[in-house]
Amino acid sequence: MAKRIPENAGINTRLTHGGNDPHDYYGFINPPVVHASTVLFPNAATMVSHAQKYTYGTRGTPTSDALAAAIDELEGSAGTIVVPSGLMAVVVPLLGFLSAGDHVLIVDSVYFPTRHFADTMLKRLGIEVEYYDPGVGAGIAALLKPNTRVVLTESPGSNTFEVQDIPAIVQAAHAGGAIVMLDNTWATPLYFRALDFGVDVVIHAATKYPAGHSDVLAGTVSANAGCWERLRDTFFAMGSCAGPDDVYQVLRGLRTMGVRLERHQQSALAIARWLETQPGVAQVLHPGLESHPDHAIWKRDFSGASGLFSVVLEGAPKAAHAFLDALGIIGIGYSWGGYESLATLVSIKDRTVARRTYAGPLVRLQIGLEEVEDLKADIAAGLEAARKSA
Ligand SMILES: Cc1ncc(COP(=O)(O)O)c(C=O)c1O
């Protein structure tokens, strides 16, 4: 008997039951982890026609299908591919939709490895790469060229959290014949449903909130009906499928992502508000704060905020080092979206068109699932050490 989930079911109901149907596999709640390269055909005619659901490990298994179906339900997309990292989720669609001689517009506040890929590989392939200010909005129209094929957005921007006016960018890009891609990792489909805003291809580092436990690397890319075939063909051409154990772990993480995100959101906002009142803090860069320059756009388009934001400390760069070195609970490390809190030094030296000036060094905080009061005490010790370093 198939599961019956009402069309209007709430988000946590959909996260709990999306993707696989237990009755497709003897009623076991979770889908099988299928380790596969070869798939057997019953006869030569079926091998020639490929007239069976699965044909080879790189082209999908019941495990990858379960995750892709769950993401499609969340995104409202025509199809989803699952790749081995978040960076690969950026790389595959860019390679799929860009050719030599094309022009791509990339937001200047983009995740640095995306910029590195564009400045090295894309340029070497003869693609013209141009960066634009995250605050450009409808002004993107003036940057579009006859050969602009893709506008890559990331909102909020990496480390500095500028919120882009996605509806305005989509309108101008589509009028100019370009498609819009969005790295939506920060908001997840729960807090920003990108395809509803006209985005064509939506990218997620599933490493972060979907996996949620800092032990998996994976990415997903979902497309609307117009872009799905090309995205899927690129995925097949590159053989860029994720391994079954990682795919399984992401689906497992997805089940609890709604409740985890609620907690990340509440704790991060509480800490961001508290930080605004603390000595030694020059500014807090969190789109959910009224003081954030793009708060109005965030409020208009997003239904929530996750647990990642930055804080500008007063003082010299050594204040940020002293802050990090005084932390006990909060680890010093890259990535985010896991259950544990992390702090990272931020550099904006890579920016070329929108390098804002800040009053002091930036530190990025990933607020995990620990008790807020314990995190505040840890951060307070860091702030004291930062002040003393002056
Ligand atoms: C916005 C954003 N996109 C993509 C990625 C890449 O994800 P992964 O670490 O899985 O390659 C990251 C990683 O930090 C990220 O912050």
The ligand as an ORCA input file, in Angstrom:
! r2SCAN-3c Opt
* xyz 0 1
  C      27.615     28.639     -0.157
  C      28.391     27.375     -0.352
  N      28.244     26.705     -1.486
  C      28.915     25.562     -1.724
  C      29.786     25.051     -0.795
  C      30.572     23.821     -1.111
  O      30.159     22.714     -0.395
  P      31.162     21.492     -0.163
  O      31.972     21.818      1.048
  O      30.243     20.322      0.025
  O      31.990     21.350     -1.415
  C      29.962     25.720      0.420
  C      30.897     25.183      1.439
  O      31.250     25.816      2.411
  C      29.258     26.922      0.639
  O      29.431     27.623      1.779
*
